[in-house]
């Protein structure tokens, strides 16, 4: 998979240093993956969820750092492309504004 917007990961782990190792590991796993569906993603990340978002289709949400943080991406399986949309604290995720 090709991962776009690594900058968002870096900016997040600069604010929350405990997220650096898990985000780097996620990036490495995603880069080497050949996912063709959410089922494939769940082989690597069993707790990944598909979330329908108005205007964006379905986004995939990963629990990071023991569910302390959430990584929101759009995966284009047909192009083997992962677009990082947001990295959020659990509180930011729960408030739902990321769906707008």
N, C-alpha and C positions, 0 to 999 in steps of 0.2 A: 504494500500500500504506500502511496505517496501522502505524506502528512503536510498540510498547509497551515500556516500561522503558528509556528513553534514559538514565535515572539510572545504570544499570550501565555504560554506555559511558563516561559522565563519570567515574565512580569509577575505572574502569580507567585512563583516560588521565591522571588525576591521579597515579596510581602509576607509570605508564609514559608520560611525555610524548611519546615518539616515536610512540606509537600514536594521538595525537589527530588528526592530519591524515587518516590512512587511515580511522579510524573515522568521522570527520565525513563523509568522501567516501562511505563505504559507506551511512551514514544518508541522505544526500542522494539517492543512487542508488536505494536501497530505497523511500524515500518517493515518488519519482516513477514507480516501476516499476508495471507491471500484469502481474505474474507469474501464470501459471496452472498452472505445473508446474516441476519441477526443470530441465527442458530450457530453459525461459524464463530461469530464474535463471542458468544456465550461459552464456547469450548475453552477460550482463553480467559474470559471474564464472566463467570456464571451469573453475576448480579447485574450485568448490563441490561438496561431497559430501553425499549423503543417508546418514545413519547411523541404523540401527534401534536403538531404545533401549527396553528392557522397561518397559512402563507409560506410555511417552510417545509411542509410535508412531515416526515418522521425524523426526529433527531434521536441520537443514541446517547444515553447518560451512563457514565461510569462512576462508581463509588471510588474515591481516592483517599488513601491514608485512613483506613478503617472507617470509612463512611463520614469522615470529618469534612471532606470536600467533594464537590461534584464537577466532573468534566463533561461538557456538553459538546457533541460533535455532530456533523452531518456526514454520513458515509455514502459515497456514490460507488456502490459495488460494481456497476458496469464499467467505471473508469478506474477502479482500484484507487480511490481518492478519499482521504479523510480531511475534512475541513474543521479545524478547531473553532468552535463558536464562542464558548465561554468556559472559564474555570471559576467556580463559585464556592463560597463557604456554604455550609448546610443551611444556615439562616437565609442567605441570599437566594438559594435555590427554593426554599420553602415559600418565600414571599411571592414567587411566581412571575415577577416582572421580566425575567429572562425570556419568557414566552412571547413577549410583545414584539 
